[in-house]
Structures are given as structure tokens and as C-alpha cells.
Amino acid sequence: MASLTPQVTPQVTTQAAAGTAPARGGRPRRPRVWRGVVLVLAAVYFLVPLIASFVFTVKEPDQGFSLDAYGQIFSAEGFGGSLLLSLGLGVATIVLVLLLTLPAAVAVRLGAPRLRPVLEVVCTLPLVVPPITFVAGISTVLRWGPDYLATTPLYQTIIAVQNPDFPVVLVLAYVVLALPFAYRSLDAGLGAIDVRTLSEAARNLGASWPHVLLRVIIPNMRSAMASASFLTLALVLGEFTIARLLSFETFPNWIYRISGSQAQVSVAVSVFSLLITWLLLLALSSAGARQRSGS
């Protein structure tokens, strides 16, 4: 019986009491200090520019600390119009990109799994096309259209999409730019649920395909759709190149325009919008965590 009893060495007993397990080869594990170093470097990289920008907005040469720059944000000329325009473009882009990507992703998973790599390549293509090249092609088409389509019904269409009150051409461009981010979010959400089993169960109970999509799949995709919507909205609110070269005054272009005359106000608006974006991201993360814990 004594020979069958396992012998516990004092070193192993001491390590077990201390809560640490020996690594391979009998050597104790070293604490992974590099994780903390990476977190500290990332925090410095993100927080130092933000703190410097905040100090620039609240420091007055004569008065010292002042929040006047933040008080002038909402009364600045053009703030409300440019912000509402960017928000409207963001909402239209979200609706259109979800209408394009969600049914396509569901159809590929259910009916044609072999086409999934093709859909991934198509949705990822905007990442490899520089925005300056993209907007150069758009501007060429917009200049070419009125000359060659003047006698066709498309003439009014190409004029209407350039309406400065609500430029639809920006919505179409933003949909293309948002495809990679929206598709990845929705594809991850579809991978987290058993789409085929849910669809077959709903179909066996007599549900139509629109009913399956609206009442079965979409309720299980709320977190993924919220992620795709947030990424799309962040892209629209921060996009500068296309709107600038097409001469539309969106929110980023308005910030650039007032930076020459009201530098502190422009930086204050940037800090304010960044904080709002972070708050939306935290709210989205907490909502997704509650949904996962509830399910």
C-alpha cells in the first residue's frame, strides 16, 4: 500500500500552497509583464494626444483655465447643419448596407456555402482601393454624366444625387466603404448561431422566408447588427476625403473649415465627438454583454 501512495515533494506542496503551478521542465512560470507593458503603451498612445488636445481647448493665455471653447460649440455657425447632414447620411448608409449584406450573408450560408469566399472577397475589396482613387472615379462619372446623359431620363437622376442638402452620392460611396466592416460583424453574428437549424424549424412550422428573416434570424442578430451599425456610423462621421473632394460640407469638413479661424472650437468639437463615440461604444459593448448573459 505504501508503494502505491503517490509521493508529494515539498517543492510541489509549497507551489500548490502559493497558488502557482510549475511550468514545463519544472521551472516556475514567470509573470507575463509584457502584457502590462503593451497596455501601458497603448494607453499612452491614445490618452496623451487626447489630454494634450483637451489642455489646448481649456487653456487661455490671459484667463488661464476656461471652458469657453466648449460653450461655443453649439452656437458655432454651421455646426447644427453639418452634424445633422452627417447623421442623416449615417442613418441612410446603415439602412442600405444592412439591406445589402444581411440577406446576402444569410442566403450564402443557407443556400450556397461555396459562394461564401466569393462574397468575402467582394466585400473586402474596398479595403484595397485607396479612397483618393475611389473618389477620382466618382468625380469623373459625375462630370461625364451631365454631358452625355442630357437627353436621357438619367440626367435628372445624376443631378439629384448631387443635391447638397442630402447628397445621395455620398451615401452610395459610404456603403461601399462600410461593406468590409459591416460584413465581418454580421458574419461573426451568423457564425454564433445555428442559422440552418433555426430556419428549418421555422419553415417546418409554416413560416415564409420573409418571416424567417424578420422574426427568427434578425432577433438573434441584434448584437451583430448593432456592431455593424456603430462601425458604419463611426466611418460616416469621420470620413473626410470623399466629401472634401466632392465639395460637400459634412461634419468633418466643417471642423476643418473652422479650424483656421476658431482653432480651439474645432479641437473642442473633435474631443467632444470622440468622447461621444467612446460612450456609444461602451453602451454597445454593455448591451451585447447583457444580451449574451441573458441568453
C-alpha positions as CSV (number, residue, x, y, z in Angstrom):
1,M,0.0,0.0,0.0
2,A,2.9,2.4,0.8
3,S,4.3,1.8,-2.6
4,L,1.0,2.8,-4.3
5,T,0.7,6.1,-2.4
6,P,1.9,9.0,-4.5
7,Q,4.7,10.9,-3.1
8,V,4.3,14.7,-3.0
9,T,7.6,16.6,-2.9
10,P,7.9,19.6,-0.6
11,Q,8.6,21.9,-3.6
12,V,5.3,20.9,-5.3
13,T,3.4,21.3,-2.0
14,T,4.9,24.7,-1.5
15,Q,3.9,25.8,-5.0
16,A,0.4,24.5,-4.6
17,A,0.0,26.4,-1.4
18,A,1.3,29.5,-3.0
19,G,-1.2,29.1,-5.9
20,T,1.3,28.7,-8.6
21,A,1.9,25.7,-10.8
22,P,5.2,24.6,-12.2
23,A,5.8,25.2,-15.9
24,R,7.1,22.6,-18.3
25,G,10.6,21.4,-17.3
26,G,10.0,22.0,-13.6
27,R,10.7,25.8,-13.8
28,P,8.2,28.2,-12.3
29,R,6.2,30.4,-14.7
30,R,7.3,34.0,-15.0
31,P,4.7,36.7,-14.8
32,R,3.9,38.0,-18.2
33,V,5.0,41.5,-17.7
34,W,4.8,42.3,-21.4
35,R,1.0,42.4,-21.2
36,G,1.1,45.3,-18.8
37,V,3.7,47.0,-20.9
38,V,1.6,46.7,-24.0
39,L,-1.4,48.1,-22.2
40,V,0.6,51.0,-20.8
41,L,2.0,51.8,-24.2
42,A,-1.5,51.7,-25.8
43,A,-2.9,53.9,-23.1
44,V,-0.1,56.4,-23.6
45,Y,-0.6,56.3,-27.3
46,F,-4.3,57.1,-27.1
47,L,-4.6,59.2,-24.0
48,V,-1.6,61.6,-24.4
49,P,-2.9,63.2,-27.7
50,L,-6.4,63.4,-26.2
51,I,-5.2,65.1,-23.0
52,A,-3.0,67.5,-25.0
53,S,-6.0,68.4,-27.1
54,F,-8.1,69.0,-24.0
55,V,-5.5,71.2,-22.5
56,F,-5.3,73.2,-25.7
57,T,-9.0,73.8,-25.6
58,V,-9.2,74.9,-21.9
59,K,-6.0,76.9,-21.6
60,E,-6.3,80.7,-22.3
61,P,-3.1,82.8,-22.4
62,D,-4.8,85.6,-20.4
63,Q,-7.6,83.8,-18.3
64,G,-5.9,80.5,-17.6
65,F,-8.4,77.7,-17.3
66,S,-11.6,78.3,-19.4
67,L,-14.4,76.2,-20.9
68,D,-15.5,78.9,-23.4
69,A,-14.5,76.8,-26.4
70,Y,-16.9,74.0,-25.3
71,G,-19.6,76.6,-24.7
72,Q,-19.2,77.9,-28.3
73,I,-19.7,74.5,-29.9
74,F,-23.5,74.5,-30.2
75,S,-23.7,78.2,-31.2
76,A,-21.0,78.0,-33.9
77,E,-22.2,78.7,-37.4
78,G,-22.8,75.6,-39.4
79,F,-22.5,73.2,-36.5
80,G,-26.1,72.0,-36.5
81,G,-26.5,71.7,-40.3
82,S,-23.3,69.8,-40.8
83,L,-23.9,67.5,-37.9
84,L,-27.5,66.7,-39.0
85,L,-26.3,66.1,-42.5
86,S,-23.7,63.6,-41.4
87,L,-26.2,61.9,-39.1
88,G,-28.7,61.6,-41.9
89,L,-26.1,60.2,-44.2
90,G,-25.1,57.8,-41.5
91,V,-28.6,56.5,-40.9
92,A,-29.2,56.1,-44.7
93,T,-25.9,54.3,-45.1
94,I,-26.7,51.9,-42.2
95,V,-30.1,51.0,-43.6
96,L,-28.7,50.4,-47.1
97,V,-25.7,48.5,-46.0
98,L,-27.8,46.2,-43.8
99,L,-30.3,45.6,-46.5
100,L,-27.5,44.6,-48.8
101,T,-25.3,42.5,-46.6
102,L,-27.6,40.7,-44.2
103,P,-29.9,38.9,-46.8
104,A,-26.8,38.1,-48.9
105,A,-24.9,36.6,-45.9
106,V,-27.9,34.6,-44.8
107,A,-28.6,33.3,-48.4
108,V,-25.0,32.3,-48.9
109,R,-24.9,30.4,-45.6
110,L,-28.2,28.6,-46.2
111,G,-28.2,28.0,-50.0
112,A,-24.8,28.4,-51.4
113,P,-21.9,27.9,-48.9
114,R,-19.4,27.5,-51.7
115,L,-20.0,31.2,-52.7
116,R,-19.0,32.4,-49.2
117,P,-15.4,33.0,-50.2
118,V,-16.6,35.0,-53.2
119,L,-18.8,37.2,-51.1
120,E,-16.0,37.7,-48.6
121,V,-13.6,38.9,-51.4
122,V,-16.3,41.2,-52.9
123,C,-17.0,42.8,-49.5
124,T,-13.3,43.1,-48.7
125,L,-12.3,44.8,-52.0
126,P,-12.9,48.4,-50.7
127,L,-10.1,47.9,-48.2
128,V,-7.5,47.6,-51.0
129,V,-8.8,50.5,-53.1
130,P,-7.5,53.9,-51.8
131,P,-10.2,56.5,-51.1
132,I,-8.5,59.0,-53.3
133,T,-8.7,56.6,-56.3
134,F,-12.3,55.8,-55.4
135,V,-13.4,59.5,-55.3
136,A,-11.4,60.2,-58.5
137,G,-13.6,57.7,-60.3
138,I,-16.8,59.1,-58.8
139,S,-15.9,62.7,-59.7
140,T,-15.1,61.6,-63.3
141,V,-18.5,60.0,-63.6
142,L,-20.3,63.0,-62.1
143,R,-18.6,65.3,-64.6
144,W,-19.2,63.0,-67.5
145,G,-22.8,62.3,-66.7
146,P,-24.5,65.7,-67.4
147,D,-22.7,66.0,-70.8
148,Y,-23.6,62.5,-72.2
149,L,-26.9,61.9,-70.4
150,A,-28.6,65.3,-71.1
151,T,-31.1,63.8,-73.5
152,T,-31.9,60.7,-71.3
153,P,-34.1,60.2,-68.2
154,L,-30.9,59.6,-66.2
155,Y,-30.0,63.3,-66.4
156,Q,-32.3,64.3,-63.6
157,T,-31.1,61.3,-61.6
158,I,-27.4,62.2,-61.8
159,I,-28.3,65.8,-60.8
160,A,-30.5,64.7,-57.9
161,V,-27.8,62.5,-56.4
162,Q,-25.6,65.6,-56.1
163,N,-28.1,67.7,-54.1
164,P,-26.1,69.5,-51.4
165,D,-29.0,69.3,-49.0
166,F,-28.7,65.5,-49.0
167,P,-26.0,64.1,-51.4
168,V,-27.1,60.6,-52.2
169,V,-23.8,60.1,-54.0
170,L,-22.1,60.2,-50.6
171,V,-24.5,57.5,-49.3
172,L,-23.6,55.2,-52.2
173,A,-19.8,55.8,-51.6
174,Y,-20.1,55.3,-47.9
175,V,-22.0,52.0,-48.4
176,V,-19.0,50.7,-50.4
177,L,-16.5,51.8,-47.8
178,A,-18.6,50.3,-45.0
179,L,-19.1,46.9,-46.6
180,P,-15.9,45.2,-45.1
181,F,-16.8,46.2,-41.5
182,A,-20.5,45.5,-41.7
183,Y,-20.0,42.1,-43.4
184,R,-17.4,41.0,-40.8
185,S,-19.7,41.9,-37.9
186,L,-22.7,40.2,-39.5
187,D,-20.7,37.1,-40.5
188,A,-19.5,36.8,-36.9
189,G,-23.0,37.1,-35.6
190,L,-24.3,34.4,-38.1
191,G,-21.4,32.1,-37.0
192,A,-22.5,32.4,-33.4
193,I,-26.0,31.0,-34.0
194,D,-27.2,27.9,-35.8
195,V,-28.9,29.6,-38.8
196,R,-29.7,26.4,-40.7
197,T,-31.5,24.7,-37.7
198,L,-33.5,27.9,-36.8
199,S,-34.5,28.4,-40.5
200,E,-35.5,24.7,-41.0
201,A,-37.5,24.7,-37.7
202,A,-39.4,27.9,-38.7
203,R,-40.0,26.6,-42.2
204,N,-41.4,23.3,-40.9
205,L,-43.8,25.3,-38.8
206,G,-45.1,27.1,-41.9
207,A,-43.2,30.3,-41.8
208,S,-42.3,32.1,-45.0
209,W,-38.8,33.2,-45.8
210,P,-39.5,36.9,-45.0
211,H,-41.0,35.8,-41.7
212,V,-37.9,33.6,-41.0
213,L,-35.6,36.5,-41.7
214,L,-37.6,39.1,-39.8
215,R,-38.9,37.1,-36.8
216,V,-36.3,34.4,-36.3
217,I,-32.8,35.4,-37.6
218,I,-32.8,39.2,-37.0
219,P,-33.8,38.9,-33.3
220,N,-30.8,36.7,-32.8
221,M,-28.6,39.1,-34.7
222,R,-29.2,42.3,-32.7
223,S,-25.7,42.5,-31.2
224,A,-24.0,41.9,-34.6
225,M,-26.3,44.4,-36.3
226,A,-25.6,47.0,-33.6
227,S,-21.9,46.5,-34.1
228,A,-22.2,46.9,-37.9
229,S,-24.4,50.0,-37.4
230,F,-21.9,51.5,-35.0
231,L,-18.9,50.9,-37.2
232,T,-20.8,52.3,-40.2
233,L,-21.8,55.4,-38.3
234,A,-18.3,56.0,-37.0
235,L,-17.0,55.7,-40.5
236,V,-19.5,58.2,-41.9
237,L,-18.9,60.7,-39.0
238,G,-15.1,60.5,-39.6
239,E,-14.9,60.4,-43.4
240,F,-13.2,63.4,-44.8
241,T,-11.6,62.7,-48.2
242,I,-14.6,61.9,-50.3
243,A,-16.8,64.6,-49.0
244,R,-14.0,67.2,-49.3
245,L,-13.1,66.4,-52.9
246,L,-16.7,66.3,-53.9
247,S,-17.3,69.7,-52.2
248,F,-19.9,68.6,-49.7
249,E,-19.8,70.1,-46.2
250,T,-20.2,67.2,-43.8
251,F,-19.3,67.3,-40.1
252,P,-15.5,66.6,-40.6
253,N,-15.3,69.2,-43.4
254,W,-17.0,71.8,-41.1
255,I,-14.4,71.1,-38.4
256,Y,-11.6,71.6,-41.0
257,R,-13.2,74.8,-42.2
258,I,-13.5,76.5,-38.8
259,S,-10.0,75.3,-37.7
260,G,-8.4,78.3,-39.5
261,S,-10.5,80.9,-37.6
262,Q,-11.6,79.1,-34.5
263,A,-8.8,76.6,-33.7
264,Q,-9.9,75.9,-30.1
265,V,-13.5,75.4,-31.0
266,S,-12.5,72.9,-33.8
267,V,-10.3,70.9,-31.4
268,A,-13.1,71.0,-28.8
269,V,-15.6,69.7,-31.3
270,S,-13.2,66.9,-32.1
271,V,-12.6,65.9,-28.5
272,F,-16.4,66.1,-27.8
273,S,-17.3,63.9,-30.8
274,L,-14.5,61.4,-29.8
275,L,-15.9,61.2,-26.3
276,I,-19.4,60.6,-27.7
277,T,-18.1,57.9,-29.9
278,W,-16.4,56.2,-26.9
279,L,-19.6,56.4,-24.9
280,L,-21.6,54.8,-27.8
281,L,-19.0,52.0,-28.0
282,L,-19.3,51.4,-24.2
283,A,-23.1,51.3,-24.4
284,L,-22.9,48.9,-27.3
285,S,-20.5,46.6,-25.5
286,S,-22.6,46.6,-22.3
287,A,-25.7,45.9,-24.3
288,G,-24.1,43.0,-26.1
289,A,-22.8,41.6,-22.8
290,R,-26.3,41.8,-21.2
291,Q,-27.7,40.0,-24.2
292,R,-25.1,37.2,-24.0
293,S,-25.7,36.8,-20.3
294,G,-29.4,36.8,-20.7
295,S,-29.3,34.1,-23.5
